[in-house]
Amino acid sequence: MVIVRDMWLTGFDAPVLHTLYIDKPMRGHGLMQAIARVNRVFRDKPGGLVVDYIGLAQELKSALATYTESGGTGRTALDQDEAVALMQEKYEVCCGLFDSYTTPDGVVGGFDWSAWVGGTPQERLSLLPAAQEHILAQENGKDRLIKAVRELSQAFALAVPHEEALRIRDDVAFFQAVQSVLAKRAPGDARPEEELDHAVRQIIARAVAPEGVIDVFAAAGLEKPDISILSDEFLAEMRGMPQRNLAVELLQKLLKGEIKTRRRRNLVQARSFAEMLEQSLRRYQNRAIEAAQVIEELIQLAKEMREADRRGEELGLSEDELAFYDALETNDSAVAVLGDETLRGIARELVEAVRANVTIDWTCREDVRAKMRVIVKRILRKHGYPPDKQEKATQTVLEQAEQLSELWAA
């Protein structure tokens, strides 16, 4: 929020501002400059909202006429009836995604979301898993809904506070809630979806106002899971979810997030798990396997991740040492020639040498990187690492060192 008394109308650009509250007389060029602070189209922001407390309609018409006569171009204001018509068009598209439909398998279905308006908070929350399953069962349902709700939200932001916009605000809140869950990505997977206009959020907030403490897991039909997403209890809950497509989406997001976290600690391990996840999802998306089968594959992958956490203890290696050990173990011939004991010794020596030579900016300085490369190759040669595999091993070790050095510096 920005509070302006006067003299802050020119010389800057603030496209993120979305609402202008006018409580002082303004006219002509000054009024146009003030409006220009909020009416810029920016990312998912379709326009601005002017809240007039003193009645400036006539001054605004005069200012617009002067602006046009002086050669101004572009549309400074949008007729609200036009905005309402656009909103209704987008609203019908969203409703159509929840009305009757036919799946690729020929199953006909529809979805009743009336409890979103009159139900308790628990009932509203429990609608979301079923709504997601309904959308995911349709051909490209997820992408279609995200696009449709984004367009509806933009049109709705321009149409409020028209009575037609207020009439459908509860439905808009429902569509946005479903879209929000479907659009969420694993941490760091991509940039987050742009937040909707804050003023619009305030208007529709009544539809989702809290009425006491809600157990979100109970409302969604799940037991409270172990804090670890890889626990047997949580995976069993995923296996037993009646919404199969939703279970796939949840497991996919959770596993991608887990892989993203592991990438910083163990690059080789994360790459291996990422390939396994991608293969399972590709087969599912190509309809080579059903939802039930891909759920089992993803649960098995989660269990393999959990087992991987125990490898360091079994080998007598720390997390850092295990990361370098895995970088060396990718070469089968090295394992056959040197054996586990020698590889463990190399991993320990690499951790000690790398930690002793990393600096804050070592990844940006070619001379330091060259020195690090020499150190790694010297250690590999000393222990008899296969010469034809040394270059690849050195590159992998350096990539792993870059990831670990960020953690060491933290």
N, C-alpha and C positions, 0 to 999 in steps of 0.2 A: 504494500500500500504506500502511496505517495500523497502527502497532503501539501497542497500548493496554495499559498496566499496570493501571490502575483509574480510577474516578471520571470516566469520559468516556462515560457512558451516557445522559445526559439533556440536554435543552436545545439540541439541534441535530438536523438532518435531513441525511442523506448518502445519497440513493437510488442513487448510482452505485456504492457499495460492494457487492460481490457475494459475497465469501467470508469466513467467520468461522472462525478456527482457535482452538479452545478448549483451553488447557493448564492451567487452574486450576479448582478446584471452584467451581461456581455453582449457585444454586437460586432457585426462586420468582420474585419480581418482578425481581430482578437479572438472572436468566437470560433472562426474557422481554424485558427492555430491551435486552440484548445482541443477541438474535436480531433484534429490530426494526431494528437498524442495517443489516442486510443483506437482509432479506426483502421490501423494497419493490419493487413492480413499477414499472419505470422504462424508458420508450421500448421498446427491443427486449429489455430484461432481464425475463424472466418470473418470476424469483424469486431467492432466495439459496441459497448452499451453506454448510452448517455442517460443519466437519471436527472431529470429536471425538477428542481424544487420550487422554482419561482415563475415558471411559465415563459419560456423563451421561443415558443413555436414561431411567432411572427418574425422575431429577430433572426432565427435560423433560416426561414424562407428568404428573407432579404439577403442574408449573407451568402446563401447558395446562389441566388440570382446574380449577385455581384461577382462571385467566383466564376460563374459560367461566362458572364459577359466579358470578364478580363482575360479569357482564354484558358481557364482551368479545364483540365480533362480528367476523365475517370469518374466513377460514381462515388460521391462522398457519403451518400446515404442510400439505404435500400428500403424500398416500399415494404411495409410490414405485411400487407396482404400477399405480396409475392413470396416473402419469407415463409409465411404460414402455408401457402400452397406447396412450396418445396418440402417443408417439414412433413406435411400430410402424405406426400408421395413417398418419402423415405420411411415414414412410419408404417405404411402399408407393406413395404418390402420386408421390414423386420417382422411384422405380424405374420406375413406369409411363410417365414421360416419356422414358425411355431404352429401354424395351422396344419391341416392334413398334408401328407407328403408320401411319396413312394421311395423306398430305399432301393439300391441296386439289386437287392435280393427279392424285390417285389413285395416287401412288407409295407402296409399302409399304416400310418399313425399320425397322431397330433399331440399337442401338449396344452394343458390347461394351467395357466399361471394366475388364476383369479385369487388364490390364497395370498399372493404377494401383496395385495391391497388390504384385504380384510383379516389376514391371518396374524398369528402371534409372531414375535421375532424368531422363535424356533421353527415355526412353520415356513416362514419366508426363507430362512437359511436352508432348510431341508429341501426346498425347491431347486436349489442351484445344482446339486449333483445330477438330479433327474433331467434338468434342463440341458446340462452339458451333454449328457448321454444322448438326448434327443437330437441335438445339433450334430454331434460327432457321428451319428448313424447315417447322416445324409451325405451324399456325394459332395465333397469339398465344402461340407457344412461349416467347418471352423473358419475357413478363409472368407466364405460368403458372409457369415454373421459379423465377423470383425469389421469387414468393409462396410456392411450395411449400417451397423451401429455407429461407426465413426461418422458416416455421412449424415445419419439422423441427428447425432449430437451436435454437429456443426449447424445444421438447419434449425434445430431446437434453440441453440444459443442466439440465433438471429431473430427468432419468432417470439421469445418471451419478452414481456409478460402478457402476450395476447391470450385471451380466454381459451382458445383452442390448444395452445401450448400448455397451459395450466391443467387442462382437462386430461391430457395424456401423460402428465409428468410422472405418474406412478409407473406406467408402462415403460417409459423411457428409462426410469431408474432400474427396472427389472432387466431390460435389455443391456444396459450398461454393466450391471452386476455380472451377468452371464459372460459378456464380452471380456470383462476385466479378468475373470478367472481363466478363460480360454487363452487370452493374449499374454498372460504372464509367462516369462521365460525363465530358464535356469539362470542363476546368478552369473552375470558377465557374458551371457550367451549373445546378447545384442543390446542395442540401446533400448531402454524402457519405452513403453508407449507414452506419448505426450499426455500430460494430465489435461482433463477437460477444463473448460473455462470455470474459474472459481465462483463467479457469480451464479452460473447455472447450478453448480454443486449446492450452493446455499439454497436455491429455490427448490430443488428436488430432495433436499436432505430429510424432509419430513417423512418421505417414503421409507427411509431406512433408519429412522431415529431409534436408538437403543432404548429398551424398556427393561433394564436390569441385566444381570450377568447371564451370558448364554454359554453353554458348553458346546463349542463349535463341533467337536468330534461326535458328541451324542446326537446333535441335530443333523449331522451328515450321515448318521448311521454307522459310525466307526467307534471302536474302543480307543481310549487314549493310548497312543503308541509309546513304545520306548523312545527315549530321546534320540537314539540312533535310528536313522532311516533304514539301516541294514539289519535290524533286529528280526528274529524269527517271528515275533508277535506282529510286528508291523507288516512284514511280507505276507503273513497269513491273512491279515485283514485285506490286503490288496487282492489276494487270490480269491477271497470270498465276496468281493464287492459285486452286487448284482449289475451295476453299470460297467460292462466289460470295456467298452471303448474309453470311458473315463478313466478306468484303472490303467489302461495303456498310456494315456496322456500323463497321468500322475507319475507313473513309474519312469516314463521317458524323461520328464522334467527333473525328477529327483536324481536319477542316475547321471544325467548331464551335469547337474550341479555338483555331484560327488566327483565326477571325472575332472571337472574344472578345478576343484579344490586340490585333487591329487596331482594335477599337472604341475603345480608349483613345487611339489615335494618329490615327485618321481615321474619324470617325463616319459620314460619308456613304458612304464606300467600304464600311465594314463592313455598313451597312444594305443596300446593293445586293447584296453577296455573300450575305447572310443570306436575302434574298428569293429569289435564284436557287437556293440550297440547299434552301429550304423547298419550292419548286415541284417540284424533281426528286424529293425524298423523298415528297411528297404523291402524285405520279403513281405512284411505285413502291409505296407502301402501298395505293393504290387498285387495284393490279394493272393499271394502264394501260400500264406498261412492265415488262420483265423485269429480273432482276438484272444481266445482262450489259450492258444498255443504260444502266441508272442508274449502273453503274460507270464507263462511258465519259463520262457527263455529269459525274460528280463529279471525274473526272480532268481533264476540260476546265476545270472550275471552278478546280481547283487550279492549273492552268497560267495561267489568267487572273489569279489572285492573284499569281503570280510575276511576270507581265508588269506588273501594277500597281505593283510595287516599282520598276520602271525608269522610270515616268512622270516622277517628280520630276527624275531626271537629264536626261531628254529635254527637259523644260520649264525646266531651270535653277533648280529650286526645292528648298528644303530639305524635310524631312518635315513640319515644322510649316506651312510656307508652302503645301505641296501640300494639306494638310488644309483650309485656308481656301479655297484655289483650288477644290477639289471642292465645298465648300459653296456657292460662288458659281456654279459651272458647272452646277448642277442646273437653272438657269433658262435654257432654250434661247434666249429672246429677248435675254437679257443677253449671251450668247455672240455672237449675230448682230449686235447693236448695237455692242458694245464691242470684241470680238475678244480673242484669247488674250493679246496683249501687255498690254493694259490690265488684264485680269483678273489677270495675274501681278503687275502693279504694285500692284493693290489688295490682293492676298494678302500681299505683302511688307509693305505699310504696316499691314495689320491685325495681323500678328504683332508688329511693333514696338510698335504702340500698345497692344495687349492685354497684352503682357508688361510694359510699363511701368506698367500700372495694376492688375494683379492683386495681391491680398493674400491672406493665408492664409485669411481668413474671408469673402472677397468673395461667395461663392455664398450665404452666409447673411444678408447685409446688403442689404436692399432698396435703400438709398440708393446703395451702390456698384454694384449691378446696374443701377440706373437711369442712373448716370453712364456705365457701360460701354456701355449701349444707345445713349446719345446719341453717344458717340465713334464707334461702328460706323456709325450712320446718317449722321453727318457725313462720314465717309470715303466711303461709298457715294454720297452726293449729290455730293460734290466730283468724282467720276469719272464722273458721269452714269449711274449704275446705274438701270435702269427703275423709276420711282416705284411702280408697282403691284406690284412684286416685292420692294420693299425690306423690308417687314415680315417676310415669310417668310425672306428671306436673313439679316436681323438675328437672328432667332430661331435659325436654324441655326448661325450664326457663334457666338452665345453658348453654345449647347449644346456646340459643338466646343471653345470656350474653357474650359468647365468641365472637359472631359476632359483637355485639354493642361495646364491649370494644376496638376492633380494630379501630372503628370510633372515639370513645372518645379519644383515644390516638393520633389520627392523628392531 
